[in-house]
């Protein structure tokens, strides 16, 4: 398990080897993961803290 290269090492090797499709894929996957986690955290804040809910 620890003998396999991580995402950072794969990215560094892709940049060094000018493998642009792989670099773009890593950036896209990282951005999607960030947006997904951020959205889940924002929704969790709304569920946990009632002061953040908008009352009409």
N, CA, C and O atoms as a Maestro MAE file, in Angstrom:
{
 s_m_m2io_version
 :::
 2.0.0
}

f_m_ct {
 s_m_title
 :::
 protein
 m_atom[224] {
  # First column is atom index #
  i_m_mmod_type
  r_m_x_coord
  r_m_y_coord
  r_m_z_coord
  i_m_residue_number
  s_m_chain_name
  s_m_pdb_residue_name
  s_m_pdb_atom_name
  i_m_atomic_number
  :::
  1 25 0.824 -1.188 0.000 1 A "UNK " " N  " 7
  2 3 0.000 0.000 0.000 1 A "UNK " " CA " 6
  3 2 0.869 1.252 0.000 1 A "UNK " " C  " 6
  4 15 0.602 2.181 -0.762 1 A "UNK " " O  " 8
  5 25 1.893 1.295 0.831 2 A "UNK " " N  " 7
  6 3 2.710 2.500 0.917 2 A "UNK " " CA " 6
  7 2 3.778 2.555 -0.171 2 A "UNK " " C  " 6
  8 15 4.465 3.568 -0.302 2 A "UNK " " O  " 8
  9 25 3.928 1.505 -0.941 3 A "UNK " " N  " 7
  10 3 4.893 1.498 -2.024 3 A "UNK " " CA " 6
  11 2 4.367 2.162 -3.282 3 A "UNK " " C  " 6
  12 15 5.136 2.457 -4.197 3 A "UNK " " O  " 8
  13 25 3.079 2.398 -3.337 4 A "UNK " " N  " 7
  14 3 2.482 3.024 -4.510 4 A "UNK " " CA " 6
  15 2 2.580 4.536 -4.390 4 A "UNK " " C  " 6
  16 15 2.417 5.081 -3.299 4 A "UNK " " O  " 8
  17 25 2.849 5.230 -5.512 5 A "UNK " " N  " 7
  18 3 2.966 6.688 -5.440 5 A "UNK " " CA " 6
  19 2 1.612 7.340 -5.156 5 A "UNK " " C  " 6
  20 15 0.565 6.852 -5.580 5 A "UNK " " O  " 8
  21 25 1.664 8.433 -4.440 6 A "UNK " " N  " 7
  22 3 0.446 9.164 -4.115 6 A "UNK " " CA " 6
  23 2 0.060 10.124 -5.219 6 A "UNK " " C  " 6
  24 15 0.723 10.207 -6.253 6 A "UNK " " O  " 8
  25 25 -1.009 10.840 -4.986 7 A "UNK " " N  " 7
  26 3 -1.532 11.771 -5.990 7 A "UNK " " CA " 6
  27 2 -0.542 12.901 -6.252 7 A "UNK " " C  " 6
  28 15 -0.401 13.356 -7.387 7 A "UNK " " O  " 8
  29 25 0.138 13.350 -5.212 8 A "UNK " " N  " 7
  30 3 1.127 14.411 -5.388 8 A "UNK " " CA " 6
  31 2 2.289 13.968 -6.257 8 A "UNK " " C  " 6
  32 15 2.726 14.701 -7.144 8 A "UNK " " O  " 8
  33 25 2.786 12.777 -6.004 9 A "UNK " " N  " 7
  34 3 3.899 12.259 -6.803 9 A "UNK " " CA " 6
  35 2 3.481 12.030 -8.245 9 A "UNK " " C  " 6
  36 15 4.249 12.301 -9.168 9 A "UNK " " O  " 8
  37 25 2.272 11.533 -8.442 10 A "UNK " " N  " 7
  38 3 1.761 11.337 -9.809 10 A "UNK " " CA " 6
  39 2 1.660 12.677 -10.526 10 A "UNK " " C  " 6
  40 15 1.990 12.774 -11.708 10 A "UNK " " O  " 8
  41 25 1.210 13.705 -9.825 11 A "UNK " " N  " 7
  42 3 1.083 15.034 -10.424 11 A "UNK " " CA " 6
  43 2 2.446 15.611 -10.783 11 A "UNK " " C  " 6
  44 15 2.625 16.173 -11.864 11 A "UNK " " O  " 8
  45 25 3.405 15.471 -9.875 12 A "UNK " " N  " 7
  46 3 4.754 15.975 -10.142 12 A "UNK " " CA " 6
  47 2 5.344 15.262 -11.356 12 A "UNK " " C  " 6
  48 15 5.950 15.899 -12.218 12 A "UNK " " O  " 8
  49 25 5.170 13.959 -11.424 13 A "UNK " " N  " 7
  50 3 5.684 13.209 -12.577 13 A "UNK " " CA " 6
  51 2 4.974 13.619 -13.866 13 A "UNK " " C  " 6
  52 15 5.599 13.681 -14.925 13 A "UNK " " O  " 8
  53 25 3.680 13.897 -13.782 14 A "UNK " " N  " 7
  54 3 2.927 14.313 -14.968 14 A "UNK " " CA " 6
  55 2 3.380 15.690 -15.446 14 A "UNK " " C  " 6
  56 15 3.503 15.924 -16.648 14 A "UNK " " O  " 8
  57 25 3.626 16.598 -14.507 15 A "UNK " " N  " 7
  58 3 4.106 17.928 -14.890 15 A "UNK " " CA " 6
  59 2 5.503 17.821 -15.488 15 A "UNK " " C  " 6
  60 15 5.802 18.460 -16.496 15 A "UNK " " O  " 8
  61 25 6.351 17.020 -14.871 16 A "UNK " " N  " 7
  62 3 7.718 16.848 -15.387 16 A "UNK " " CA " 6
  63 2 7.710 16.209 -16.767 16 A "UNK " " C  " 6
  64 15 8.525 16.555 -17.623 16 A "UNK " " O  " 8
  65 25 6.794 15.282 -16.981 17 A "UNK " " N  " 7
  66 3 6.702 14.609 -18.268 17 A "UNK " " CA " 6
  67 2 5.810 15.300 -19.271 17 A "UNK " " C  " 6
  68 15 5.582 14.784 -20.365 17 A "UNK " " O  " 8
  69 25 5.295 16.482 -18.904 18 A "UNK " " N  " 7
  70 3 4.414 17.282 -19.775 18 A "UNK " " CA " 6
  71 2 3.194 16.486 -20.223 18 A "UNK " " C  " 6
  72 15 2.797 16.539 -21.387 18 A "UNK " " O  " 8
  73 25 2.608 15.749 -19.289 19 A "UNK " " N  " 7
  74 3 1.405 14.956 -19.546 19 A "UNK " " CA " 6
  75 2 0.188 15.796 -19.151 19 A "UNK " " C  " 6
  76 15 -0.373 15.631 -18.067 19 A "UNK " " O  " 8
  77 25 -0.204 16.690 -20.044 20 A "UNK " " N  " 7
  78 3 -1.249 17.669 -19.722 20 A "UNK " " CA " 6
  79 2 -2.620 17.045 -19.441 20 A "UNK " " C  " 6
  80 15 -3.313 17.525 -18.544 20 A "UNK " " O  " 8
  81 25 -3.044 16.008 -20.156 21 A "UNK " " N  " 7
  82 3 -4.344 15.420 -19.814 21 A "UNK " " CA " 6
  83 2 -4.400 14.904 -18.373 21 A "UNK " " C  " 6
  84 15 -5.424 15.044 -17.704 21 A "UNK " " O  " 8
  85 25 -3.315 14.314 -17.902 22 A "UNK " " N  " 7
  86 3 -3.290 13.825 -16.525 22 A "UNK " " CA " 6
  87 2 -3.291 14.982 -15.530 22 A "UNK " " C  " 6
  88 15 -3.974 14.922 -14.508 22 A "UNK " " O  " 8
  89 25 -2.530 16.031 -15.825 23 A "UNK " " N  " 7
  90 3 -2.507 17.208 -14.946 23 A "UNK " " CA " 6
  91 2 -3.898 17.830 -14.875 23 A "UNK " " C  " 6
  92 15 -4.366 18.174 -13.789 23 A "UNK " " O  " 8
  93 25 -4.557 17.975 -16.009 24 A "UNK " " N  " 7
  94 3 -5.908 18.555 -16.019 24 A "UNK " " CA " 6
  95 2 -6.898 17.660 -15.275 24 A "UNK " " C  " 6
  96 15 -7.794 18.162 -14.597 24 A "UNK " " O  " 8
  97 25 -6.746 16.356 -15.394 25 A "UNK " " N  " 7
  98 3 -7.636 15.437 -14.682 25 A "UNK " " CA " 6
  99 2 -7.444 15.553 -13.181 25 A "UNK " " C  " 6
  100 15 -8.420 15.559 -12.430 25 A "UNK " " O  " 8
  101 25 -6.194 15.646 -12.731 26 A "UNK " " N  " 7
  102 3 -5.932 15.789 -11.295 26 A "UNK " " CA " 6
  103 2 -6.503 17.099 -10.774 26 A "UNK " " C  " 6
  104 15 -7.097 17.129 -9.697 26 A "UNK " " O  " 8
  105 25 -6.331 18.177 -11.521 27 A "UNK " " N  " 7
  106 3 -6.872 19.476 -11.106 27 A "UNK " " CA " 6
  107 2 -8.397 19.428 -11.065 27 A "UNK " " C  " 6
  108 15 -9.004 19.930 -10.119 27 A "UNK " " O  " 8
  109 25 -9.013 18.836 -12.066 28 A "UNK " " N  " 7
  110 3 -10.477 18.748 -12.110 28 A "UNK " " CA " 6
  111 2 -11.022 17.909 -10.955 28 A "UNK " " C  " 6
  112 15 -11.991 18.303 -10.306 28 A "UNK " " O  " 8
  113 25 -10.415 16.776 -10.701 29 A "UNK " " N  " 7
  114 3 -10.874 15.909 -9.608 29 A "UNK " " CA " 6
  115 2 -10.678 16.604 -8.264 29 A "UNK " " C  " 6
  116 15 -11.540 16.523 -7.390 29 A "UNK " " O  " 8
  117 25 -9.542 17.289 -8.098 30 A "UNK " " N  " 7
  118 3 -9.295 18.009 -6.845 30 A "UNK " " CA " 6
  119 2 -10.314 19.128 -6.637 30 A "UNK " " C  " 6
  120 15 -10.810 19.319 -5.527 30 A "UNK " " O  " 8
  121 25 -10.625 19.865 -7.699 31 A "UNK " " N  " 7
  122 3 -11.600 20.951 -7.596 31 A "UNK " " CA " 6
  123 2 -12.993 20.414 -7.285 31 A "UNK " " C  " 6
  124 15 -13.710 20.987 -6.464 31 A "UNK " " O  " 8
  125 25 -13.379 19.322 -7.932 32 A "UNK " " N  " 7
  126 3 -14.689 18.727 -7.650 32 A "UNK " " CA " 6
  127 2 -14.780 18.211 -6.217 32 A "UNK " " C  " 6
  128 15 -15.816 18.354 -5.567 32 A "UNK " " O  " 8
  129 25 -13.706 17.619 -5.730 33 A "UNK " " N  " 7
  130 3 -13.689 17.137 -4.345 33 A "UNK " " CA " 6
  131 2 -13.812 18.310 -3.375 33 A "UNK " " C  " 6
  132 15 -14.544 18.221 -2.389 33 A "UNK " " O  " 8
  133 25 -13.106 19.403 -3.644 34 A "UNK " " N  " 7
  134 3 -13.173 20.578 -2.776 34 A "UNK " " CA " 6
  135 2 -14.580 21.170 -2.748 34 A "UNK " " C  " 6
  136 15 -15.105 21.483 -1.679 34 A "UNK " " O  " 8
  137 25 -15.181 21.320 -3.910 35 A "UNK " " N  " 7
  138 3 -16.534 21.884 -3.987 35 A "UNK " " CA " 6
  139 2 -17.538 20.974 -3.287 35 A "UNK " " C  " 6
  140 15 -18.425 21.459 -2.584 35 A "UNK " " O  " 8
  141 25 -17.410 19.679 -3.469 36 A "UNK " " N  " 7
  142 3 -18.327 18.725 -2.838 36 A "UNK " " CA " 6
  143 2 -18.215 18.775 -1.319 36 A "UNK " " C  " 6
  144 15 -19.226 18.849 -0.622 36 A "UNK " " O  " 8
  145 25 -16.997 18.733 -0.810 37 A "UNK " " N  " 7
  146 3 -16.799 18.768 0.646 37 A "UNK " " CA " 6
  147 2 -17.270 20.105 1.211 37 A "UNK " " C  " 6
  148 15 -17.897 20.143 2.270 37 A "UNK " " O  " 8
  149 25 -16.976 21.192 0.521 38 A "UNK " " N  " 7
  150 3 -17.408 22.510 0.979 38 A "UNK " " CA " 6
  151 2 -18.931 22.620 1.032 38 A "UNK " " C  " 6
  152 15 -19.474 23.190 1.977 38 A "UNK " " O  " 8
  153 25 -19.616 22.089 0.042 39 A "UNK " " N  " 7
  154 3 -21.073 22.110 0.025 39 A "UNK " " CA " 6
  155 2 -21.655 21.269 1.160 39 A "UNK " " C  " 6
  156 15 -22.616 21.680 1.811 39 A "UNK " " O  " 8
  157 25 -21.081 20.111 1.393 40 A "UNK " " N  " 7
  158 3 -21.560 19.251 2.482 40 A "UNK " " CA " 6
  159 2 -21.367 19.937 3.828 40 A "UNK " " C  " 6
  160 15 -22.241 19.858 4.692 40 A "UNK " " O  " 8
  161 25 -20.237 20.606 4.018 41 A "UNK " " N  " 7
  162 3 -19.990 21.310 5.277 41 A "UNK " " CA " 6
  163 2 -20.970 22.463 5.449 41 A "UNK " " C  " 6
  164 15 -21.483 22.671 6.549 41 A "UNK " " O  " 8
  165 25 -21.239 23.215 4.391 42 A "UNK " " N  " 7
  166 3 -22.199 24.319 4.479 42 A "UNK " " CA " 6
  167 2 -23.597 23.805 4.830 42 A "UNK " " C  " 6
  168 15 -24.292 24.416 5.641 42 A "UNK " " O  " 8
  169 25 -24.012 22.701 4.234 43 A "UNK " " N  " 7
  170 3 -25.319 22.131 4.559 43 A "UNK " " CA " 6
  171 2 -25.358 21.595 5.984 43 A "UNK " " C  " 6
  172 15 -26.392 21.659 6.649 43 A "UNK " " O  " 8
  173 25 -24.241 21.074 6.446 44 A "UNK " " N  " 7
  174 3 -24.181 20.585 7.834 44 A "UNK " " CA " 6
  175 2 -24.302 21.751 8.811 44 A "UNK " " C  " 6
  176 15 -24.954 21.627 9.848 44 A "UNK " " O  " 8
  177 25 -23.675 22.884 8.485 45 A "UNK " " N  " 7
  178 3 -23.822 24.069 9.336 45 A "UNK " " CA " 6
  179 2 -25.284 24.471 9.456 45 A "UNK " " C  " 6
  180 15 -25.752 24.795 10.547 45 A "UNK " " O  " 8
  181 25 -26.002 24.454 8.352 46 A "UNK " " N  " 7
  182 3 -27.419 24.819 8.379 46 A "UNK " " CA " 6
  183 2 -28.226 23.838 9.213 46 A "UNK " " C  " 6
  184 15 -29.153 24.239 9.917 46 A "UNK " " O  " 8
  185 25 -27.888 22.569 9.144 47 A "UNK " " N  " 7
  186 3 -28.626 21.561 9.898 47 A "UNK " " CA " 6
  187 2 -28.322 21.641 11.386 47 A "UNK " " C  " 6
  188 15 -29.194 21.367 12.211 47 A "UNK " " O  " 8
  189 25 -27.102 22.011 11.737 48 A "UNK " " N  " 7
  190 3 -26.693 22.007 13.146 48 A "UNK " " CA " 6
  191 2 -27.077 23.303 13.861 48 A "UNK " " C  " 6
  192 15 -27.563 23.257 14.991 48 A "UNK " " O  " 8
  193 25 -26.866 24.453 13.225 49 A "UNK " " N  " 7
  194 3 -27.080 25.748 13.876 49 A "UNK " " CA " 6
  195 2 -28.388 26.373 13.391 49 A "UNK " " C  " 6
  196 15 -28.467 26.823 12.248 49 A "UNK " " O  " 8
  197 25 -29.410 26.408 14.241 50 A "UNK " " N  " 7
  198 3 -30.699 26.955 13.811 50 A "UNK " " CA " 6
  199 2 -30.668 28.471 13.576 50 A "UNK " " C  " 6
  200 15 -31.553 29.003 12.906 50 A "UNK " " O  " 8
  201 25 -29.679 29.161 14.107 51 A "UNK " " N  " 7
  202 3 -29.598 30.626 13.902 51 A "UNK " " CA " 6
  203 2 -29.300 30.984 12.445 51 A "UNK " " C  " 6
  204 15 -29.584 32.100 12.010 51 A "UNK " " O  " 8
  205 25 -28.736 30.053 11.701 52 A "UNK " " N  " 7
  206 3 -28.389 30.318 10.319 52 A "UNK " " CA " 6
  207 2 -29.551 30.124 9.362 52 A "UNK " " C  " 6
  208 15 -29.495 30.557 8.211 52 A "UNK " " O  " 8
  209 25 -30.598 29.475 9.835 53 A "UNK " " N  " 7
  210 3 -31.770 29.251 8.987 53 A "UNK " " CA " 6
  211 2 -32.519 30.555 8.797 53 A "UNK " " C  " 6
  212 15 -32.644 31.354 9.725 53 A "UNK " " O  " 8
  213 25 -33.006 30.761 7.610 54 A "UNK " " N  " 7
  214 3 -33.747 31.982 7.302 54 A "UNK " " CA " 6
  215 2 -35.205 31.784 7.666 54 A "UNK " " C  " 6
  216 15 -35.848 30.845 7.197 54 A "UNK " " O  " 8
  217 25 -35.721 32.661 8.493 55 A "UNK " " N  " 7
  218 3 -37.148 32.555 8.864 55 A "UNK " " CA " 6
  219 2 -37.946 33.568 8.062 55 A "UNK " " C  " 6
  220 15 -37.517 34.706 7.873 55 A "UNK " " O  " 8
  221 25 -39.103 33.144 7.595 56 A "UNK " " N  " 7
  222 3 -39.943 34.030 6.782 56 A "UNK " " CA " 6
  223 2 -41.144 34.454 7.549 56 A "UNK " " C  " 6
  224 15 -41.973 35.203 7.033 56 A "UNK " " O  " 8
  :::
 }
 m_bond[223] {
  # First column is bond index #
  i_m_from
  i_m_to
  i_m_order
  :::
  1 1 2 1
  2 2 3 1
  3 3 4 2
  4 3 5 1
  5 5 6 1
  6 6 7 1
  7 7 8 2
  8 7 9 1
  9 9 10 1
  10 10 11 1
  11 11 12 2
  12 11 13 1
  13 13 14 1
  14 14 15 1
  15 15 16 2
  16 15 17 1
  17 17 18 1
  18 18 19 1
  19 19 20 2
  20 19 21 1
  21 21 22 1
  22 22 23 1
  23 23 24 2
  24 23 25 1
  25 25 26 1
  26 26 27 1
  27 27 28 2
  28 27 29 1
  29 29 30 1
  30 30 31 1
  31 31 32 2
  32 31 33 1
  33 33 34 1
  34 34 35 1
  35 35 36 2
  36 35 37 1
  37 37 38 1
  38 38 39 1
  39 39 40 2
  40 39 41 1
  41 41 42 1
  42 42 43 1
  43 43 44 2
  44 43 45 1
  45 45 46 1
  46 46 47 1
  47 47 48 2
  48 47 49 1
  49 49 50 1
  50 50 51 1
  51 51 52 2
  52 51 53 1
  53 53 54 1
  54 54 55 1
  55 55 56 2
  56 55 57 1
  57 57 58 1
  58 58 59 1
  59 59 60 2
  60 59 61 1
  61 61 62 1
  62 62 63 1
  63 63 64 2
  64 63 65 1
  65 65 66 1
  66 66 67 1
  67 67 68 2
  68 67 69 1
  69 69 70 1
  70 70 71 1
  71 71 72 2
  72 71 73 1
  73 73 74 1
  74 74 75 1
  75 75 76 2
  76 75 77 1
  77 77 78 1
  78 78 79 1
  79 79 80 2
  80 79 81 1
  81 81 82 1
  82 82 83 1
  83 83 84 2
  84 83 85 1
  85 85 86 1
  86 86 87 1
  87 87 88 2
  88 87 89 1
  89 89 90 1
  90 90 91 1
  91 91 92 2
  92 91 93 1
  93 93 94 1
  94 94 95 1
  95 95 96 2
  96 95 97 1
  97 97 98 1
  98 98 99 1
  99 99 100 2
  100 99 101 1
  101 101 102 1
  102 102 103 1
  103 103 104 2
  104 103 105 1
  105 105 106 1
  106 106 107 1
  107 107 108 2
  108 107 109 1
  109 109 110 1
  110 110 111 1
  111 111 112 2
  112 111 113 1
  113 113 114 1
  114 114 115 1
  115 115 116 2
  116 115 117 1
  117 117 118 1
  118 118 119 1
  119 119 120 2
  120 119 121 1
  121 121 122 1
  122 122 123 1
  123 123 124 2
  124 123 125 1
  125 125 126 1
  126 126 127 1
  127 127 128 2
  128 127 129 1
  129 129 130 1
  130 130 131 1
  131 131 132 2
  132 131 133 1
  133 133 134 1
  134 134 135 1
  135 135 136 2
  136 135 137 1
  137 137 138 1
  138 138 139 1
  139 139 140 2
  140 139 141 1
  141 141 142 1
  142 142 143 1
  143 143 144 2
  144 143 145 1
  145 145 146 1
  146 146 147 1
  147 147 148 2
  148 147 149 1
  149 149 150 1
  150 150 151 1
  151 151 152 2
  152 151 153 1
  153 153 154 1
  154 154 155 1
  155 155 156 2
  156 155 157 1
  157 157 158 1
  158 158 159 1
  159 159 160 2
  160 159 161 1
  161 161 162 1
  162 162 163 1
  163 163 164 2
  164 163 165 1
  165 165 166 1
  166 166 167 1
  167 167 168 2
  168 167 169 1
  169 169 170 1
  170 170 171 1
  171 171 172 2
  172 171 173 1
  173 173 174 1
  174 174 175 1
  175 175 176 2
  176 175 177 1
  177 177 178 1
  178 178 179 1
  179 179 180 2
  180 179 181 1
  181 181 182 1
  182 182 183 1
  183 183 184 2
  184 183 185 1
  185 185 186 1
  186 186 187 1
  187 187 188 2
  188 187 189 1
  189 189 190 1
  190 190 191 1
  191 191 192 2
  192 191 193 1
  193 193 194 1
  194 194 195 1
  195 195 196 2
  196 195 197 1
  197 197 198 1
  198 198 199 1
  199 199 200 2
  200 199 201 1
  201 201 202 1
  202 202 203 1
  203 203 204 2
  204 203 205 1
  205 205 206 1
  206 206 207 1
  207 207 208 2
  208 207 209 1
  209 209 210 1
  210 210 211 1
  211 211 212 2
  212 211 213 1
  213 213 214 1
  214 214 215 1
  215 215 216 2
  216 215 217 1
  217 217 218 1
  218 218 219 1
  219 219 220 2
  220 219 221 1
  221 221 222 1
  222 222 223 1
  223 223 224 2
  :::
 }
}
